Amino acid sequence: MVERERPEDVVDATRRTRLANERTYLAWWRSALAAFAVALGVGKIVPQLTGGSGWGYQIVGVGYALLGLAFIGYALLRQQQQEKALDEGRFVPFGRTAALAFGAAGAVLGIATLIVVVA
């Protein structure tokens, strides 16, 4: 015998999905805050500690700060898209363009960090 879905099960599943969406939004914010902390460390603190030319570190620091801003902007956009999709009974997958953009930004910043650390 197949058990029918009860209305309270649907409400509970929607509630869990909305809470998961909220946790994901907050995870984007944590990533943004981490990027801001790295930006401050690389762009401002490390050059003062090394006493050398800081322009390379500052450029990399600005890159991390821009990445943090991108995380915050994308988090808001994604959260709003998911909420609208939930209201309509749909799902919005993580976009390939965003994945490629964030992956490329991470790779570029990783290489830039490697260069300023080694140089």
N, C-alpha and C positions, 0 to 999 in steps of 0.2 A: 504494500500500500504506500502510495506517495503522499508525503506530508505537505500540506499547503502552506505557503508563506503567510505568516500572520502580519497584520499592519504594524504591530509594535516591532517586529523583526526588521521591517523596512526602515522605520524611523531610527532604530538603533544602529543599523548599518550606515545610514546617512550621517548620523551623529559621529560615528567613528571615522567616517571618511572626511568629514569636515575638520575634526580634531587632527587627523593625520595631515591634512592640508595646512592647518595652522602650525604644526610642528615643522613641516617642510619650509614654510615661510620663515620661521624663526631660525632654522638651520642656514638659510641664505643670509640672514642678518648676522649670524655668528661668523660665517665666512667673510662677510664684509668687514666686521670689526677686526677679525684677524688680519685681513689685508691692510686695514688702516694702521694696525699696530706694527706690522712689518714695514709699511711705508715710513712711519715715524722713525723706527729703528734704523732702517737702511739709509733713509734720506737725511736724517738730522743727527742721530746719536753716533752712528759709526764714523761719519766724517770728523766729528769733534774728538772722538777717541783716537783716531789714527793720526790726526794732525796734518794729514796730507791734503791733496786736492780732493775736494768733495763733489765735483760736478758729476762724475759718473754715478756715484751713490745717489745723488739728488735726482738724476734722471730715472734711475731704477725705482727710487722711492715714489716719484710721481706716477710711475707706471702702476705700482701696487695700489696707490690711492685711487687711480682711475679704475682699476679692477674692482676695488671695494665699492665705488660708486655704481659701477655696472651691476654688481651683485644686488645692491639695494634696488636699483631701478627695475631689473629683471624680476626680482622677488615680488615686487608690487604688481607688475604686469601679470606674472604667472599666477599669483594668488587670486587676482580678479578674474582671470580666465577660468581658473578651476572652480571658483564659486559660481560663476555663470553657468558653466557646464554642469555642475551638480544640480543647479536649479532646473536645468533642461534634461537631466538624466543622461548626460554625456560624460565623456572623459577627454581631456586634452593631453596628449602625450608630450613629453619633453621634446622640443623641436631640434631637428638636426642642425639647423643654422646656429642656434644658441650653443649646442654642444660643441660644434666646431669652433665657434668664436671663443668660448671660454677655454677650450683646449689649446687653441693657438695662442691666446693671451698668456696662459700658464707656461707654455713652452717658451715663448719669447722672453717672458720675465725670468724664467729659470735660466735660460742661456745668458741673459744680461747680468743676472746675479752672479753666475759663474765667472763671467768675464771680469766684473769689477772686483771680485774676491781674489782672483788669480793675478790680475794685472797689477 
